């Protein structure tokens, strides 16, 4: 360490103090053992992965309330992740169908989504409404009009029992999570299917669930639940 300080003082080594870490792009170098810090974050991320996966097993759409609200939307997390579903490449049937059959189908839920045609597929036990996130050009009676985007509106659904359920369409909650996830990933390299990417996504889920809370205390609660 003394040799490093001497070489840095003479300009033979670059002084990295206070600069963004070139390995993880996630923090500033403090002079401490970088590998130790990196290992600590990896272990913390691993614990968050286990905790989120454990908690997800207890989450069941429609298990508590009849016809609760569920949101669905695609996201583009970066060109490097090669996702099949993105903002530019709208979800296709082969992507959405197995997800819908596994989660919202037969659970008596109200599905809120954007205007992508794929989301309009019908499944038993699912009522659907959608909003328009982008303005659209439509032709009506020989004229061309621009339809303004609608991010939310009140919608009435008729339940199988004949009762009318009034709800609010939109994907505001999941939109907030996408923004949180992008901020959490920042400039890190994101390759689909890698352990590091999955760990960061699960870690983002954990921080989103605990947003606004004291994270030291919540981390302690998490570790107690795991160990």
C-alpha positions in Angstrom: 0.0 0.0 0.0 2.9 2.4 0.8 4.4 1.7 -2.6 1.1 2.5 -4.3 0.9 5.8 -2.4 4.4 6.7 -3.4 3.9 5.9 -7.1 0.6 7.9 -7.0 2.3 10.9 -5.4 5.0 10.9 -8.1 2.4 10.6 -10.9 3.5 7.2 -12.0 0.0 5.8 -11.0 -3.3 7.6 -11.6 -5.0 8.8 -8.5 -8.4 7.2 -8.5 -9.7 8.7 -5.2 -13.2 10.1 -5.7 -13.5 8.8 -9.3 -16.2 6.5 -10.5 -15.1 2.8 -10.2 -14.2 1.6 -13.8 -15.1 -2.0 -12.9 -18.7 -1.7 -11.6 -19.5 2.0 -12.5 -21.6 2.0 -9.4 -19.7 4.1 -6.8 -16.6 6.1 -6.0 -13.2 4.7 -5.0 -12.4 5.5 -1.4 -9.0 3.9 -1.0 -10.5 0.8 0.7 -10.0 -2.7 -0.7 -12.1 -2.7 -3.9 -12.6 -6.5 -3.9 -13.9 -6.4 -0.4 -16.5 -3.8 -1.2 -17.4 -5.7 -4.4 -17.8 -8.9 -2.5 -20.0 -7.2 0.1 -22.3 -5.9 -2.5 -22.5 -9.3 -4.2 -23.4 -11.0 -1.0 -26.0 -8.4 -0.2 -27.4 -8.8 -3.7 -27.5 -12.5 -3.3 -29.4 -12.2 0.0 -31.9 -9.9 -1.7 -32.4 -12.4 -4.5 -33.2 -15.2 -2.1 -35.6 -13.0 -0.1 -37.5 -11.7 -3.1 -37.8 -15.2 -4.6 -39.1 -16.4 -1.2 -41.6 -13.6 -0.9 -42.8 -14.0 -4.5 -44.0 -17.5 -3.6 -46.5 -16.0 -1.2 -47.9 -13.5 -3.7 -51.0 -14.6 -5.6 -53.0 -12.3 -7.8 -56.7 -12.5 -6.8 -56.0 -14.6 -3.7 -57.3 -11.9 -1.3 -59.8 -9.6 -3.1 -62.2 -10.5 -5.8 -61.3 -8.8 -9.1 -58.2 -6.9 -7.9 -56.2 -4.6 -10.2 -53.2 -6.1 -12.1 -50.9 -4.2 -14.4 -48.8 -5.5 -17.3 -46.4 -3.7 -19.6 -43.2 -4.4 -21.5 -39.9 -2.5 -21.0 -36.7 -2.0 -22.9 -33.9 -2.1 -20.3 -31.1 -1.4 -22.8 -30.0 -2.5 -26.3 -27.4 -4.9 -24.9 -30.0 -7.1 -23.2 -31.5 -8.5 -26.4 -35.0 -8.6 -24.9 -37.7 -10.0 -27.1 -40.2 -7.5 -25.7 -39.4 -3.8 -25.8 -41.0 -0.4 -26.4 -40.1 -0.5 -30.1 -40.9 -4.2 -30.6 -44.3 -4.6 -29.1 -45.0 -7.8 -27.2 -45.9 -10.7 -29.5 -48.3 -13.6 -28.7 -45.6 -16.1 -28.0 -44.1 -13.9 -25.3 -47.3 -12.8 -23.6 -49.5 -15.9 -23.8 -47.5 -18.2 -21.5 -47.1 -15.4 -19.0 -50.8 -14.7 -19.0 -51.8 -18.3 -18.7 -49.4 -18.8 -15.7 -50.3 -15.6 -13.8 -53.6 -13.7 -14.3 -55.7 -16.4 -16.1 -58.5 -17.9 -14.0 -57.7 -15.6 -11.0 -60.6 -13.1 -11.4 -58.5 -10.0 -11.9 -58.8 -6.7 -13.9 -55.8 -6.4 -16.2 -54.6 -2.9 -16.9 -52.2 -2.6 -19.9 -51.2 -0.2 -22.7 -52.7 -0.3 -26.2 -50.6 -3.2 -27.6 -52.8 -5.6 -29.5 -51.3 -8.6 -27.9 -52.7 -7.6 -24.4 -56.2 -7.8 -25.9 -56.0 -11.6 -26.0 -58.9 -13.1 -24.0 -58.3 -15.4 -21.0 -60.8 -16.9 -18.6 -61.1 -14.9 -15.3 -59.5 -11.8 -16.8 -61.2 -8.5 -17.5 -59.1 -6.1 -19.6 -58.8 -2.4 -20.2 -56.0 -0.3 -21.8 -54.7 3.2 -22.2 -52.9 4.9 -25.0 -49.4 6.0 -24.3 -48.6 7.6 -27.6 -50.7 9.8 -29.9 -52.2 7.9 -32.9 -53.2 9.0 -36.3 -56.7 7.8 -37.3 -58.8 8.2 -40.4 -62.5 8.8 -39.9 -65.1 9.9 -42.5 -62.4 10.8 -45.0 -60.4 13.0 -42.6 -57.2 12.4 -40.7 -57.2 13.1 -36.9 -54.6 12.7 -34.2 -55.8 10.8 -31.1 -54.2 12.3 -27.9 -52.6 9.8 -25.5 -54.7 8.7 -22.5 -52.6 7.6 -19.5 -55.6 7.0 -17.2 -59.4 7.0 -17.2 -62.3 5.6 -15.3 -63.6 2.3 -16.8 -66.7 0.3 -15.9 -66.5 -3.5 -16.2 -69.4 -5.8 -16.0 -68.6 -8.9 -13.9 -70.0 -12.3 -14.7 -72.5 -11.8 -11.8 -73.9 -8.8 -13.6 -72.5 -6.3 -11.1 -70.7 -3.3 -12.5 -67.2 -2.7 -11.3 -65.7 0.8 -11.6 -62.0 1.0 -11.8 -59.2 3.3 -13.0 -57.2 2.2 -16.1 -53.5 2.8 -16.5 -50.0 1.4 -15.7 -48.7 4.1 -13.3 -47.4 1.6 -10.7 -45.4 -0.6 -13.1 -44.2 2.5 -14.9 -42.7 3.8 -11.6 -40.9 0.4 -11.2 -39.4 0.5 -14.7 -38.0 3.9 -13.9 -36.6 2.7 -10.6 -35.1 -0.4 -12.3 -33.4 1.7 -15.0 -31.9 3.9 -12.3 -30.8 0.9 -10.3 -29.0 -0.7 -13.2 -27.5 2.7 -14.4 -24.6 2.2 -16.8 -23.9 -1.4 -15.9 -23.6 -4.0 -18.7 -26.8 -5.9 -19.0 -26.8 -9.3 -20.7 -30.0 -11.4 -20.5 -29.8 -14.5 -18.4 -26.6 -13.8 -16.6 -26.4 -14.2 -12.8 -25.3 -10.6 -12.4 -28.3 -9.2 -14.3 -30.8 -11.4 -12.4 -29.2 -10.3 -9.1 -29.4 -6.6 -9.9 -33.1 -6.9 -11.0 -34.0 -8.8 -7.8 -32.1 -6.2 -5.8 -34.1 -3.5 -7.5 -37.3 -5.3 -6.6 -36.2 -5.3 -2.9 -35.3 -1.6 -2.9 -38.6 -0.7 -4.6 -40.6 -2.7 -2.0 -38.8 -0.8 0.7 -38.7 2.6 -0.8 -39.0 5.4 1.8 -38.1 3.0 4.6 -34.9 2.8 6.7 -32.8 0.3 4.6 -30.4 -0.7 7.4 -33.4 -1.8 9.5 -35.1 -3.5 6.6 -31.9 -5.3 5.7 -31.7 -6.7 9.3 -35.3 -7.9 9.0 -34.4 -9.5 5.7 -31.5 -11.4 7.1 -33.5 -12.5 10.1 -36.1 -13.9 7.7 -33.5 -15.8 5.7 -31.3 -17.1 8.6 
